[in-house]
Structures are given as C-alpha cells and as structure tokens.
Amino acid sequence: MAKFLCSRLLKKAHLRRWASPFVTAAYCSYASFLRTRPPCTWTFLSSLLIGGLMFLGPAAQAGAATPLEVVKSTNDAVLAIYGKQREVDAAVEKEIFTVIDAVTDYQALAGGAIDPLCPQLTAAQCTTFKEVFTRLLRISSIKKLGRARAGRFEYRGEKITGESAVVLSSAFFNDESVPLDYHMARRGDTWVIVNYVVDDVDTVKNYRKQFRSLLAKKSFEQVMVQLENKIAALEKEK
C-alpha cells in the first residue's frame, strides 16, 4: 500500500517539487528510505510533514492559543524566515531548528513507532533505537526542507478531546491538494505535534510497520548501522 501511494504521487511531476525526507517514509518502504539513492526518492510527503513540522513554533508559546491557531500563526513565522533567504543555509537551519524543537515531541513520534517493537529488544536497545531514530527525524527534516515546499495550506478546523487534538488541513501546490492532519498533544500550556496523517497514511504506524519488517530481516546492530550511515550522509549535505 505504501509503495502504491508513493508511486501514484510521484507520477505527478509537480508533486516531486514538494520533496523532502521526513514524510517520504509515510509512503515509501523504509528500506528504500534508507538507501543512498532510493527508488522512491525523498519526495513529496516529506515536504508536507516537514512543512507542517517547520510551521509550528513561536506561536506555541502563547498559552491561550488553540492547536489550530498555533499551526496557522507559526506557518507565517516560518514563511517569514524563507522570505529573508530562500536557500536553507546554516543560518536558516539554525532558525528553523529553533521552530521545530519548540513544538515537536520527537520522543512521542519515536516512541509511537518503536515502543511496540521493544519487547523483542533489550531495554538498552530500545532506548538506543529511539535516540538514533529521533536524530534521523530531526536531521532529515531540515536537510530536505529547502528543496521544495507546498505553496499554501488551507485549514479545515480542529478537533480537541481532552489533552489531544487534531488539526485538519490541506497542503497545496498550485491547484493540487493533499490532506495533512496534525495530531497534537497538550504539554503544559502549549500544544506539540506527536504524529501526522498524510493522505490517510499514519506516519507513526507506517514507520512501525517498516521497522518491524526491517528487524525481521536484519539484526538490531545492522539496522542501527543503516540509520547511523543515513544520518552521517545527511550531516555532510550542504
């Protein structure tokens, strides 16, 4: 199913311009995601997730802001960063990392994908897996973001249930759109991202499925080597 969705989207040439790594894994097999030149390159979906990811930041500090208000207002903040310099150089990366880190619960994202796999791992392996995966999520998001972005977002409302919320949106490039839903959780007086659903593909569940498949074929050590190699390759990118 993931490969089908990836193939379907990549057939649309203009959607390739939304490319970036974080979301690609929601559509492509994780094995492909880890290759240096994956058949389903770091494409469209990543830009949607990272678009959403990057566009959440300073507004989250406003305690009274609703999840939807956080998403909308911080979109403007990140667009302002790009307005100053379109290419993502080191200075822009630093600014965007500030935005990302303030409102993204990477531990929740990593835990959602990896915790169900931990019974087959040692406690130390589980901890290491989540730490390495968190690093990959963070570095991959920033390195690929600047290559392409959705042109605009439309918001279809929010659903708040206790300490959880979903912000419903659509990401647009020209006249094409893809549903992008931000799953958020309350952390004190603010809201943070804990998952994404892009075109009905749940990012956390998809990662979990791909990791489960990968661990069935390779040792834990081999999987960690693949992740570390991908991180190293991304860190060298300019």
N, CA and C of each residue as an Amber inpcrd file, in Angstrom:
protein
   714
   0.8310000  -1.2050000   0.0000000   0.0000000   0.0000000   0.0000000
   0.8660000   1.2570000   0.0000000   1.9180000   1.2620000   0.8660000
   2.7810000   2.4320000   0.9220000   3.4770000   2.6650000  -0.4060000
   3.9920000   1.5740000  -1.0200000   4.6830000   1.7190000  -2.2910000
   3.7230000   2.1970000  -3.3710000   2.4870000   1.7250000  -3.3260000
   1.4970000   2.1470000  -4.3130000   1.2500000   3.6390000  -4.2170000
   1.0530000   4.1390000  -2.9890000   0.7830000   5.5510000  -2.8090000
   1.9650000   6.3930000  -3.2590000   3.1670000   5.9250000  -2.9150000
   4.3530000   6.6550000  -3.3260000   4.4310000   6.7290000  -4.8490000
   4.2430000   5.6060000  -5.5020000   4.3040000   5.5650000  -6.9580000
   3.2460000   6.4490000  -7.5700000   2.0400000   6.4090000  -6.9990000
   0.9450000   7.2130000  -7.5350000   1.2810000   8.6950000  -7.4690000
   1.8330000   9.1390000  -6.3400000   2.1420000  10.5450000  -6.1980000
   3.3000000  10.9820000  -7.0720000   4.3030000  10.1250000  -7.1720000
   5.4810000  10.5200000  -7.9230000   5.2240000  10.5940000  -9.4160000
   4.1270000  10.0320000  -9.8850000   3.7830000  10.1450000 -11.2920000
   3.3920000  11.5700000 -11.6450000   3.0400000  12.3590000 -10.6300000
   2.6820000  13.7520000 -10.8620000   3.9600000  14.5840000 -10.7410000
   4.4360000  15.0640000 -11.8580000   5.7380000  15.7280000 -11.8630000
   5.7950000  16.8970000 -10.8940000   4.7420000  17.6830000 -10.8280000
   4.7990000  18.8650000  -9.9980000   4.8440000  18.5110000  -8.5290000
   4.3180000  17.3380000  -8.1490000   4.3600000  16.9600000  -6.7450000
   5.7750000  16.6250000  -6.2990000   6.6380000  16.2650000  -7.2350000
   8.0130000  15.9710000  -6.8620000   8.6760000  17.1990000  -6.2370000
   8.1770000  18.3620000  -6.5890000   8.8030000  19.5750000  -6.0910000
   8.4920000  19.8080000  -4.6190000   7.5930000  19.0010000  -4.0690000
   7.3170000  19.1230000  -2.6440000   8.2690000  18.2420000  -1.8450000
   9.2880000  17.6930000  -2.4780000  10.1000000  16.6530000  -1.8670000
  10.8500000  17.1070000  -0.6320000  11.0590000  16.1160000   0.2760000
  11.8320000  16.2660000   1.4950000  11.6380000  15.0000000   2.2960000
  12.5860000  14.6060000   3.1800000  12.6760000  13.2240000   3.5970000
  11.6920000  12.7420000   4.6230000  11.2650000  13.5820000   5.5150000
  10.5490000  13.0930000   6.6760000   9.2770000  12.3390000   6.3290000
   8.5430000  12.8580000   5.3550000   7.2610000  12.2540000   5.0400000
   7.3380000  11.1430000   4.0260000   8.4260000  11.1090000   3.2810000
   8.5420000  10.0700000   2.2690000   8.3170000   8.7070000   2.8700000
   8.7950000   8.5220000   4.0600000   8.6680000   7.2130000   4.6930000
   7.2170000   6.8490000   4.9470000   6.3420000   7.8330000   4.9770000
   4.9370000   7.5150000   5.1540000   4.3560000   6.8360000   3.9330000
   5.0250000   6.9900000   2.7810000   4.5420000   6.3990000   1.5550000
   5.4600000   5.3300000   0.9810000   6.7490000   5.4510000   1.2410000
   7.7020000   4.5380000   0.6260000   8.1580000   3.5150000   1.6410000
   8.6670000   2.4040000   1.1840000   9.1740000   1.4010000   2.1130000
  10.3640000   1.9600000   2.8450000  10.5380000   1.5530000   4.0840000
  11.6310000   2.0900000   4.8650000  12.9750000   1.6410000   4.3130000
  13.0270000   0.4650000   3.7390000  14.2800000   0.0110000   3.1350000
  14.7140000   0.9830000   2.0610000  13.7830000   1.4220000   1.2340000
  14.1100000   2.3970000   0.2000000  14.5190000   3.7110000   0.8300000
  13.8570000   4.0660000   1.9040000  14.1260000   5.3240000   2.6020000
  15.5730000   5.3970000   3.0660000  16.1510000   4.2440000   3.4210000
  17.4980000   4.2470000   3.9630000  18.5850000   4.1930000   2.9050000
  18.2440000   3.8890000   1.6660000  19.2560000   3.7870000   0.6410000
  19.7870000   5.1480000   0.2450000  21.0040000   5.1560000  -0.2830000
  21.5950000   6.4240000  -0.6980000  20.8220000   7.0180000  -1.8650000
  20.3970000   6.1430000  -2.7900000  19.6140000   6.5960000  -3.9350000
  18.3350000   5.7680000  -3.9950000  17.3690000   6.0500000  -3.1150000
  16.1770000   5.2260000  -3.0340000  15.3400000   5.3250000  -4.2910000
  14.6860000   4.2090000  -4.7040000  13.8290000   4.2500000  -5.8890000
  12.7000000   5.2440000  -5.7340000  12.1960000   5.3670000  -4.5350000
  11.1850000   6.3930000  -4.2780000  11.8880000   7.5040000  -3.5090000
  12.5430000   8.4050000  -4.2100000  13.4250000   9.3770000  -3.5960000
  12.7030000  10.1860000  -2.5370000  13.4850000  10.9080000  -1.7340000
  12.9290000  11.6670000  -0.6020000  11.9360000  12.6900000  -1.1470000
  10.7100000  12.3180000  -1.3100000   9.8270000  13.1600000  -2.0830000
   8.6650000  13.7470000  -1.3140000   7.7040000  14.1600000  -2.0890000
   6.5200000  14.9190000  -1.7450000   6.0810000  14.8670000  -0.2910000
   5.8030000  13.6960000   0.2260000   5.2180000  13.6000000   1.5530000
   6.0700000  14.2530000   2.6030000   7.3670000  14.0480000   2.4620000
   8.2670000  14.6160000   3.4340000   8.0720000  16.1030000   3.5380000
   7.8870000  16.7390000   2.4130000   7.7080000  18.1640000   2.4460000
   6.4240000  18.5600000   3.1380000   5.4110000  17.7250000   3.0240000
   4.1690000  18.0310000   3.7210000   4.3650000  17.9140000   5.2200000
   4.9720000  16.8330000   5.6630000   5.1700000  16.6490000   7.0920000
   6.1220000  17.6890000   7.6110000   7.1940000  17.8600000   6.8970000
   8.1510000  18.8280000   7.3550000   7.5890000  20.2210000   7.2040000
   6.8030000  20.4270000   6.1410000   6.1470000  21.7150000   6.0380000
   5.3450000  21.9670000   7.2910000   4.5710000  20.9740000   7.6910000
   3.7980000  21.1120000   8.9090000   4.6910000  21.2100000  10.1130000
   5.7330000  20.4170000  10.1320000   6.6390000  20.3860000  11.2640000
   7.3110000  21.7240000  11.4560000   7.8360000  22.2750000  10.3560000
   8.5580000  23.5200000  10.4580000   7.6320000  24.6770000  10.7860000
   6.3820000  24.5340000  10.4020000   5.4950000  25.6640000  10.5340000
   4.8400000  25.7360000  11.9060000   5.4480000  25.1020000  12.8830000
   4.9240000  25.1700000  14.2370000   6.0300000  25.6210000  15.1580000
   5.8490000  26.7600000  15.7980000   6.9490000  27.2010000  16.6240000
   6.5950000  28.2780000  17.6130000   6.9960000  29.5220000  17.3380000
   6.8520000  30.5880000  18.3100000   5.4390000  30.7510000  18.8320000
   4.4360000  30.5510000  17.9900000   3.0640000  30.7680000  18.4350000
   2.6810000  29.7930000  19.5290000   3.3640000  28.6500000  19.5830000
   3.0320000  27.6640000  20.5980000   3.2870000  28.2050000  21.9890000
   4.1220000  29.2590000  22.0780000   4.4270000  29.8160000  23.3790000
   3.2490000  30.5960000  23.9380000   2.2990000  30.9390000  23.1030000
   1.1140000  31.6430000  23.5720000   0.1900000  30.6410000  24.2200000
   0.1230000  30.6650000  25.5490000  -0.5970000  29.6370000  26.2800000
  -2.0450000  29.4970000  25.8860000  -2.6850000  30.6010000  25.4980000
  -4.1050000  30.5570000  25.1950000  -4.3970000  30.0790000  23.7760000
  -3.3650000  29.9060000  22.9770000  -3.5900000  29.5400000  21.5830000
  -4.1410000  28.1320000  21.4610000  -5.1170000  27.9590000  20.5830000
  -5.6410000  26.6300000  20.2940000  -4.6810000  25.9260000  19.3480000
  -4.8070000  24.6080000  19.1810000  -3.9440000  23.9140000  18.2260000
  -3.9980000  24.5230000  16.8260000  -5.2010000  24.8580000  16.3730000
  -5.3340000  25.4490000  15.0380000  -4.6440000  26.7990000  14.9630000
  -4.7930000  27.6040000  15.9840000  -4.1430000  28.9150000  15.9930000
  -2.6260000  28.7740000  15.9870000  -2.1200000  27.7670000  16.6990000
  -0.6800000  27.5230000  16.7120000  -0.1910000  27.2040000  15.3070000
  -0.8890000  26.2970000  14.6420000  -0.4830000  25.8920000  13.2960000
  -0.5170000  27.0780000  12.3340000  -1.6100000  27.8000000  12.3320000
  -1.7690000  28.8980000  11.3740000  -0.7660000  30.0180000  11.6100000
  -0.6190000  30.4410000  12.8440000   0.2450000  31.5900000  13.1110000
   1.7120000  31.2680000  12.9050000   2.1020000  30.0430000  13.2350000
   3.5160000  29.7150000  13.0680000   3.8750000  29.3970000  11.6200000
   2.8890000  29.0420000  10.8100000   3.1260000  28.9610000   9.3670000
   3.6960000  30.2890000   8.8770000   3.0840000  31.3690000   9.3200000
   3.5330000  32.6950000   8.9090000   4.9550000  32.9680000   9.3820000
   5.2820000  32.4850000  10.5790000   6.6220000  32.7260000  11.1130000
   7.6880000  32.0640000  10.2560000   7.4310000  30.8290000   9.8180000
   8.4260000  30.1280000   9.0080000   8.4910000  30.7180000   7.6000000
   7.3440000  31.0930000   7.0600000   7.3650000  31.7390000   5.7490000
   8.1840000  33.0220000   5.7880000   8.1640000  33.6910000   6.9270000
   8.9650000  34.9030000   7.0790000  10.4560000  34.5770000   7.0400000
  10.8330000  33.4350000   7.6180000  12.2340000  33.0060000   7.5620000
  12.6560000  32.8020000   6.1150000  11.8200000  32.1070000   5.3520000
  12.1390000  31.8720000   3.9490000  12.0950000  33.1480000   3.1320000
  11.3000000  34.1090000   3.5850000  11.2490000  35.3790000   2.8790000
  12.5820000  36.1060000   2.9320000  13.3340000  35.8790000   4.0030000
  14.6410000  36.5250000   4.1320000  15.6970000  35.8510000   3.2650000
  15.6000000  34.5150000   3.1510000  16.5870000  33.7780000   2.3600000
  15.9730000  32.4660000   1.9250000  15.8180000  32.2720000   0.6420000
  15.1140000  31.0990000   0.1360000  15.9160000  29.8190000   0.2920000
  17.2280000  29.8940000   0.2150000  18.0280000  28.6960000   0.3640000
  18.2770000  28.4090000   1.8370000  18.2730000  27.1160000   2.1780000
  18.4600000  26.7240000   3.5680000  19.9490000  26.5570000   3.8450000
  20.5970000  27.6290000   4.2770000  21.9910000  27.5450000   4.6700000
  22.0660000  27.3190000   6.1740000  23.2600000  27.3630000   6.7390000
  23.4340000  27.0600000   8.1590000  22.6480000  28.0120000   9.0590000
  22.6170000  29.2750000   8.6770000  21.8980000  30.2560000   9.4950000
  20.4030000  29.9890000   9.5000000  19.8760000  29.6610000   8.3060000
  18.4450000  29.3590000   8.2080000  18.1310000  28.0600000   8.9450000
  19.0180000  27.0800000   8.8180000  18.8230000  25.8210000   9.5430000
  18.6880000  26.0800000  11.0340000  19.5380000  26.9360000  11.5640000
  19.5010000  27.2390000  12.9940000  18.1590000  27.8440000  13.3920000
  17.6730000  28.7660000  12.5670000  16.3790000  29.3830000  12.8530000
  15.2540000  28.3550000  12.8210000  15.2890000  27.4970000  11.8170000
  14.2150000  26.5220000  11.6610000  14.2690000  25.4600000  12.7520000
  15.4830000  25.0650000  13.1430000  15.6010000  24.1060000  14.2380000
  14.9700000  24.6620000  15.5100000  15.1220000  25.9670000  15.7200000
  14.5050000  26.5920000  16.8910000  12.9930000  26.4270000  16.8450000
  12.4400000  26.5990000  15.6490000  11.0000000  26.4480000  15.4700000
  10.5790000  24.9920000  15.7050000  11.2800000  24.0800000  15.0640000
  10.9260000  22.6570000  15.1580000  10.9840000  22.1620000  16.5930000
  12.1190000  22.4090000  17.2320000  12.3540000  21.8230000  18.5470000
  11.3760000  22.3190000  19.6010000  10.8470000  23.5380000  19.3890000
   9.9370000  24.1060000  20.3690000   8.5870000  23.4150000  20.3930000
   8.1930000  22.7990000  19.2840000   6.8130000  22.3170000  19.2100000
   6.6680000  20.8760000  18.7280000   7.7600000  20.1860000  18.5340000
   7.6740000  18.8080000  18.0630000   8.1270000  17.8580000  19.1520000
   7.2790000  16.9270000  19.5080000   7.6370000  15.9210000  20.5030000
   8.2370000  14.7290000  19.7630000   9.5240000  14.8170000  19.4810000
  10.2010000  13.7370000  18.7770000  10.1620000  12.4320000  19.5730000
  10.1900000  12.5660000  20.8940000  10.1410000  11.3630000  21.7170000
   8.8250000  10.6260000  21.5360000   7.7460000  11.3880000  21.3960000
   6.4450000  10.7560000  21.1740000   6.3810000  10.1070000  19.7990000
   6.9100000  10.7850000  18.7980000   6.9490000  10.2150000  17.4480000
   7.7750000   8.9330000  17.4200000   8.9550000   8.9950000  18.0120000
   9.8270000   7.8220000  18.0220000   9.2370000   6.7040000  18.8690000
   8.6820000   7.0690000  20.0120000   8.0970000   6.0580000  20.8820000
   6.9040000   5.3680000  20.2560000   6.0850000   6.1370000  19.5480000
   4.9230000   5.5440000  18.8940000   5.3150000   4.5130000  17.8520000
   6.4190000   4.7690000  17.1740000   6.8760000   3.8450000  16.1370000
   7.6370000   2.6620000  16.7170000   8.3970000   2.8910000  17.7750000
   9.3450000   1.8880000  18.2500000   8.9080000   1.1390000  19.5060000
   8.1730000   1.7700000  20.4020000   7.7950000   1.1080000  21.6630000
   7.1470000  -0.2630000  21.4590000   6.2270000  -0.4320000  20.4790000
   5.6280000  -1.7610000  20.2880000   6.6350000  -2.8260000  19.8620000
   7.8060000  -2.4100000  19.3870000   8.8390000  -3.3570000  18.9680000
   9.7910000  -3.7000000  20.1110000   9.7280000  -2.9420000  21.1890000
  10.6940000  -3.1070000  22.2710000  10.6460000  -4.4620000  22.9800000
   9.5000000  -5.1570000  23.0370000   9.5160000  -6.4810000  23.6700000
  10.5010000  -7.4570000  23.0350000  10.8420000  -7.2510000  21.7680000
  11.8050000  -8.1340000  21.1230000  13.2340000  -7.6190000  21.2330000
  13.4090000  -6.5020000  21.9240000  14.7270000  -5.8920000  22.1130000
  15.0460000  -5.8170000  23.6010000  16.3080000  -5.5900000  23.8990000
  16.6680000  -5.3240000  25.2840000  16.2820000  -3.8860000  25.6080000
  16.2420000  -3.5570000  26.8860000  15.9110000  -2.1970000  27.2840000
  16.9140000  -1.2060000  26.7010000  18.1900000  -1.5760000  26.7030000
  19.2220000  -0.6910000  26.1590000  19.0420000  -0.5110000  24.6580000
  18.7010000  -1.5890000  23.9610000  18.4850000  -1.4930000  22.5140000
  17.2970000  -0.6060000  22.1990000  16.2410000  -0.7350000  22.9550000
  15.0490000   0.0880000  22.7320000  15.3790000   1.5630000  22.8970000
  16.1030000   1.8820000  23.9420000  16.4950000   3.2720000  24.1900000
  17.3700000   3.7970000  23.0590000  18.3400000   2.9960000  22.6460000
  19.2370000   3.3940000  21.5620000  18.4730000   3.5990000  20.2590000
  17.5590000   2.6890000  19.9560000  16.7540000   2.7750000  18.7390000
  16.0150000   4.1050000  18.6870000  15.3640000   4.4650000  19.7690000
  14.5930000   5.7000000  19.7920000  15.4940000   6.9350000  19.6950000
  16.6370000   6.8770000  20.3380000  17.5620000   8.0080000  20.2810000
  18.0800000   8.2180000  18.8600000  18.4790000   7.1300000  18.1960000
  19.0120000   7.2330000  16.8430000  17.9240000   7.6670000  15.8620000
  16.7420000   7.0940000  16.0070000  15.6460000   7.4460000  15.1160000
  15.2410000   8.9070000  15.2810000  15.2500000   9.3920000  16.5020000
  14.9480000  10.7910000  16.7540000  15.9470000  11.6980000  16.0430000
  17.2150000  11.3460000  16.1020000  18.2360000  12.1230000  15.4110000
  18.0070000  12.1140000  13.9070000  17.6270000  10.9600000  13.3760000
  17.3640000  10.8690000  11.9370000  16.1760000  11.7400000  11.5460000
  15.1070000  11.6930000  12.3040000  13.9380000  12.5190000  12.0100000
  14.3110000  13.9970000  11.9680000  15.0780000  14.4090000  12.9450000
  15.4120000  15.8240000  13.0700000  16.3170000  16.2850000  11.9280000
  17.3910000  15.5600000  11.6760000  18.3320000  15.9940000  10.6540000
  17.7520000  15.8430000   9.2540000  16.9870000  14.8030000   9.0120000
  16.4230000  14.6170000   7.6770000  15.4150000  15.7020000   7.3520000
  14.6790000  16.1320000   8.3570000  13.6860000  17.1750000   8.1190000
  14.3250000  18.4600000   7.6370000  15.3590000  18.8860000   8.3170000
  15.9580000  20.1730000   7.9780000  16.7350000  20.1330000   6.6740000
  17.3790000  19.0240000   6.3780000  18.2340000  18.9520000   5.1930000
  17.4390000  18.9530000   3.8920000  16.2440000  18.4330000   3.9250000
  15.4830000  18.3250000   2.6860000  14.4040000  19.3840000   2.5340000
  14.1360000  20.0950000   3.6040000  13.0250000  21.0470000   3.5670000
  13.1750000  22.1040000   2.4810000  14.3690000  22.6660000   2.3760000
  14.5420000  23.8050000   1.4860000  14.4200000  23.4830000   0.0160000
  14.4190000  22.2080000  -0.3500000  14.4080000  21.8710000  -1.7730000
  13.0420000  22.0700000  -2.4150000  11.9970000  21.9300000  -1.6330000
  10.6530000  22.1310000  -2.1840000   9.6650000  22.2750000  -1.0530000
   8.6240000  23.0330000  -1.3100000   7.6170000  23.2710000  -0.2680000
   6.2370000  23.4090000  -0.8950000   5.2330000  23.0680000  -0.1110000
   3.8740000  23.3460000  -0.5420000   3.6990000  24.8540000  -0.6510000
   2.8960000  25.2770000  -1.5980000   2.7160000  26.7030000  -1.8000000
   1.8310000  27.3580000  -0.7580000   0.8510000  26.6190000  -0.2620000
  -0.0540000  27.1820000   0.7350000  -0.7740000  26.0640000   1.4670000
  -1.4240000  26.4320000   2.5610000  -2.2090000  25.4890000   3.3440000
  -3.6080000  26.0590000   3.5620000  -4.5760000  25.1900000   3.5750000
  -5.9270000  25.5660000   3.9880000  -6.2850000  24.7280000   5.2040000
  -7.0160000  25.3270000   6.1180000  -7.3330000  24.6720000   7.3800000
  -8.8140000  24.3640000   7.4550000  -9.1120000  23.1380000   7.8580000
 -10.4930000  22.6630000   7.8580000 -11.0320000  22.4760000   9.2670000
 -10.3410000  23.0730000  10.2330000 -10.8380000  23.0230000  11.5890000
  -9.9480000  22.1950000  12.5010000 -10.3870000  22.0510000  13.7400000
  -9.6600000  21.2930000  14.7360000 -10.6390000  20.4860000  15.5840000
 -10.1340000  19.3810000  16.1070000 -10.9230000  18.5350000  16.9970000
 -10.1210000  18.3400000  18.2740000 -10.6300000  18.8610000  19.3790000
  -9.9290000  18.7710000  20.6570000 -10.6770000  17.8150000  21.5680000
  -9.9630000  16.8240000  22.0730000 -10.5350000  15.8540000  23.0030000
  -9.6070000  15.7490000  24.2140000  -9.9500000  16.4570000  25.2680000
  -9.1110000  16.4360000  26.4520000  -7.7340000  17.0070000  26.1700000
  -6.7080000  16.1640000  26.3430000  -5.3330000  16.6000000  26.1510000
  -4.8050000  16.3160000  24.7440000  -5.6870000  15.8810000  23.8560000
  -5.2880000  15.5720000  22.4870000  -6.0750000  16.4280000  21.4970000
  -5.5060000  16.5910000  20.3230000  -6.1880000  17.3820000  19.2930000
  -5.7120000  16.9620000  17.9110000  -6.5580000  17.2270000  16.9290000
  -6.1910000  17.0240000  15.5300000  -6.5290000  18.2990000  14.7770000
  -5.5470000  18.8350000  14.0750000  -5.7630000  19.9920000  13.2090000
  -5.8640000  19.4740000  11.7820000  -6.9710000  19.7450000  11.1430000
  -7.2360000  19.2570000   9.7880000  -6.8370000  20.3170000   8.7730000
  -6.0250000  19.9250000   7.8060000  -5.5910000  20.8880000   6.8000000
  -5.3990000  20.1980000   5.4580000  -5.1700000  21.0120000   4.4560000
  -4.8050000  20.5230000   3.1290000  -3.6060000  21.3230000   2.6590000
  -2.6210000  20.6200000   2.0960000  -1.4290000  21.2770000   1.5630000
  -1.5760000  21.3880000   0.0530000  -1.2660000  22.5690000  -0.4770000
  -1.4790000  22.8440000  -1.8970000  -0.1820000  23.1600000  -2.6180000
  -0.0870000  22.6700000  -3.8450000   0.8920000  23.1610000  -4.7970000
   0.0930000  23.4660000  -6.0520000   0.0390000  24.7320000  -6.3910000
  -0.8660000  25.1880000  -7.4420000  -2.2870000  24.7550000  -7.0730000
  -2.9470000  23.9830000  -7.9130000  -4.3340000  23.6110000  -7.6260000
  -4.4720000  22.2080000  -7.0590000  -3.3640000  21.5130000  -6.8620000
  -3.4030000  20.1660000  -6.3100000  -3.3100000  20.2220000  -4.7880000
  -4.0320000  19.3480000  -4.1370000  -4.0030000  19.3450000  -2.6720000
  -3.9380000  17.9300000  -2.1380000  -3.3850000  17.8230000  -0.9360000
  -3.3110000  16.5450000  -0.2300000  -3.6980000  16.7920000   1.2180000
  -4.5760000  15.9570000   1.7830000  -4.9510000  16.1250000   3.1880000
  -3.7480000  15.9240000   4.1120000  -3.5760000  16.8190000   5.0520000
  -2.4890000  16.7450000   6.0310000  -3.0600000  17.0800000   7.4040000
  -3.1100000  16.0800000   8.2650000  -3.6810000  16.2670000   9.5970000
  -2.5860000  16.1930000  10.6580000  -2.5310000  17.2150000  11.4970000
  -1.5450000  17.2890000  12.5630000  -2.1560000  16.6930000  13.8360000
  -1.5690000  15.6540000  14.3720000  -2.0060000  15.1060000  15.6520000
  -1.1600000  15.7430000  16.7450000  -1.8200000  16.3480000  17.6970000
  -1.1250000  17.1460000  18.6980000  -1.5150000  16.7200000  20.1060000
  -0.6610000  17.0770000  21.0600000  -0.9180000  16.7680000  22.4630000
  -0.6030000  17.9970000  23.2950000  -1.3550000  18.1670000  24.3660000
  -1.1030000  19.2930000  25.2510000   0.0950000  18.9830000  26.1400000
   0.9980000  19.9020000  26.2200000   2.1490000  19.8130000  27.1040000
   2.1760000  21.0960000  27.9300000   1.6300000  21.0310000  29.1100000
   1.5170000  22.2360000  29.9200000   0.5450000  23.2090000  29.3020000
   1.0460000  24.3920000  28.9630000   0.1850000  25.4320000  28.3870000
   0.2560000  25.5020000  26.8740000   0.8990000  24.5340000  26.2480000
   1.0400000  24.6050000  24.8000000   0.6590000  23.2740000  24.1550000
   0.7210000  23.2450000  22.8360000   0.4140000  22.0420000  22.0590000
   1.6180000  21.6760000  21.2070000   1.8890000  20.3810000  21.1050000
   3.0180000  19.9200000  20.2980000   2.5560000  18.8110000  19.3590000
   3.3110000  18.6230000  18.2810000   2.9990000  17.5810000  17.3050000
   3.5050000  16.2390000  17.8040000   2.6500000  15.2180000  17.6960000
   3.0520000  13.8690000  18.0820000   2.8680000  12.8660000  16.9450000
   2.2400000  13.3060000  15.8470000   2.0520000  12.4140000  14.7030000
   1.4460000  13.2060000  13.5460000   1.5120000  12.6060000  12.3530000
   0.8860000  13.1760000  11.1670000   0.1340000  12.0820000  10.4320000
  -0.9610000  12.4750000   9.8010000  -1.6430000  11.5870000   8.8670000
  -1.7150000  12.3340000   7.5390000  -1.0590000  11.7930000   6.5270000
  -0.9700000  12.4430000   5.2220000  -1.6680000  11.5700000   4.1930000
  -2.7330000  12.1050000   3.6170000  -3.4850000  11.3560000   2.6140000
  -3.8750000   9.9850000   3.1580000  -4.3450000   9.9720000   4.4050000
  -4.8170000   8.7680000   5.1050000  -3.6980000   7.8010000   5.4970000
  -2.4540000   8.1980000   5.3710000  -1.3340000   7.3680000   5.8170000
  -0.8380000   7.8980000   7.1620000  -0.9190000   7.0450000   8.1860000
  -0.4710000   7.3920000   9.5250000   1.0430000   7.2210000   9.5980000
   1.7590000   8.3070000   9.8530000   3.2190000   8.2680000   9.8190000
   3.8000000   7.3260000  10.8610000   3.3400000   7.4200000  12.0950000
   3.8790000   6.5790000  13.1650000   3.6220000   5.1030000  12.8770000
   2.4150000   4.7850000  12.4800000   2.0860000   3.3810000  12.2010000
   2.8920000   2.8530000  11.0210000   3.1080000   3.7100000  10.0250000
   3.8540000   3.2590000   8.8630000   5.3220000   3.0020000   9.2070000
   5.9160000   3.9030000   9.9720000   7.2820000   3.6660000  10.4200000
   7.3750000   2.3570000  11.2030000   6.3980000   2.1420000  12.0870000
   6.4070000   0.9330000  12.9100000   6.3760000  -0.3170000  12.0340000
   5.5360000  -0.2890000  11.0260000   5.4320000  -1.4320000  10.1220000
   6.7390000  -1.6730000   9.3940000   7.3540000  -0.6040000   8.9120000
   8.5980000  -0.7410000   8.1710000   9.7450000  -1.2020000   9.0680000
   9.7950000  -0.6960000  10.2820000  10.8290000  -1.1360000  11.2150000
  10.6440000  -2.6060000  11.5750000   9.4010000  -3.0090000  11.7630000
   9.1350000  -4.4080000  12.0990000   9.6420000  -5.3260000  10.9810000
   9.3810000  -4.9080000   9.7490000   9.8420000  -5.6910000   8.6060000
  11.3570000  -5.7190000   8.5330000  11.9800000  -4.5810000   8.7830000
  13.4280000  -4.4870000   8.7210000  14.0890000  -5.3610000   9.7790000
  13.5420000  -5.3600000  10.9880000  14.1160000  -6.1600000  12.0730000
  13.9090000  -7.6570000  11.8630000  12.9150000  -8.0000000  11.0470000
  12.6950000  -9.4150000  10.7490000  13.7420000  -9.9420000   9.7740000
  14.4110000  -9.0390000   9.0670000  15.3840000  -9.4390000   8.0560000
  16.8290000  -9.2110000   8.4910000  17.0270000  -8.2640000   9.3940000
  18.3800000  -7.9050000   9.7880000  18.4930000  -7.8430000  11.3100000
  19.7210000  -7.8860000  11.7740000  19.9540000  -7.7830000  13.2050000
  19.7540000  -6.3440000  13.6540000  19.5720000  -6.1700000  14.9510000
  19.4350000  -4.8300000  15.5050000  20.6650000  -3.9910000  15.1600000
  21.8260000  -4.5770000  15.2970000  23.0690000  -3.8610000  15.0060000
  23.1290000  -3.3950000  13.5580000  22.6850000  -4.2330000  12.6470000
  22.6840000  -3.8520000  11.2270000  21.7240000  -2.6990000  10.9500000
  20.5690000  -2.7360000  11.6010000  19.6030000  -1.6470000  11.4260000
  20.1760000  -0.3390000  11.9470000  20.8500000  -0.3920000  13.0950000
  21.4420000   0.8190000  13.6510000  22.5400000   1.3690000  12.7420000
  23.3160000   0.4900000  12.1430000  24.3530000   0.9350000  11.2140000
  23.7250000   1.6730000  10.0330000  22.6380000   1.1530000   9.5140000
  21.9490000   1.8110000   8.3980000  21.4600000   3.2000000   8.8030000
  20.8780000   3.2800000   9.9730000  20.3870000   4.5730000  10.4380000
  21.5370000   5.5600000  10.6390000  22.6060000   5.1090000  11.2570000
  23.7520000   5.9840000  11.5120000  24.3920000   6.4310000  10.1950000
  24.4600000   5.5370000   9.2280000  25.0210000   5.9050000   7.9260000
  24.1800000   6.9640000   7.2360000  22.8680000   6.8280000   7.3530000
  21.9840000   7.8210000   6.7390000  22.1400000   9.1760000   7.4300000
  22.2420000   9.1650000   8.7460000  22.4420000  10.4010000   9.4870000
  23.7490000  11.0780000   9.0670000  24.8220000  10.2780000   8.9860000
  26.1230000  10.8200000   8.5910000  26.0700000  11.4360000   7.2010000
  25.3790000  10.7580000   6.2780000  25.2630000  11.2680000   4.9110000
  24.5050000  12.5900000   4.8840000  23.4500000  12.6860000   5.6650000
  22.6690000  13.9200000   5.7010000  23.4530000  15.0620000   6.3280000
  24.2360000  14.7600000   7.3570000  25.0160000  15.8000000   8.0160000
  26.0760000  16.3940000   7.0950000  26.5120000  15.6320000   6.1060000
  27.5180000  16.1150000   5.1710000  26.9150000  16.9690000   4.0490000
  25.6110000  16.8840000   3.8970000  24.9600000  17.6450000   2.8320000
  25.0850000  19.1360000   3.0850000  25.2040000  19.8770000   2.0140000
  25.2770000  21.3430000   2.0920000  23.9330000  21.9360000   1.7580000
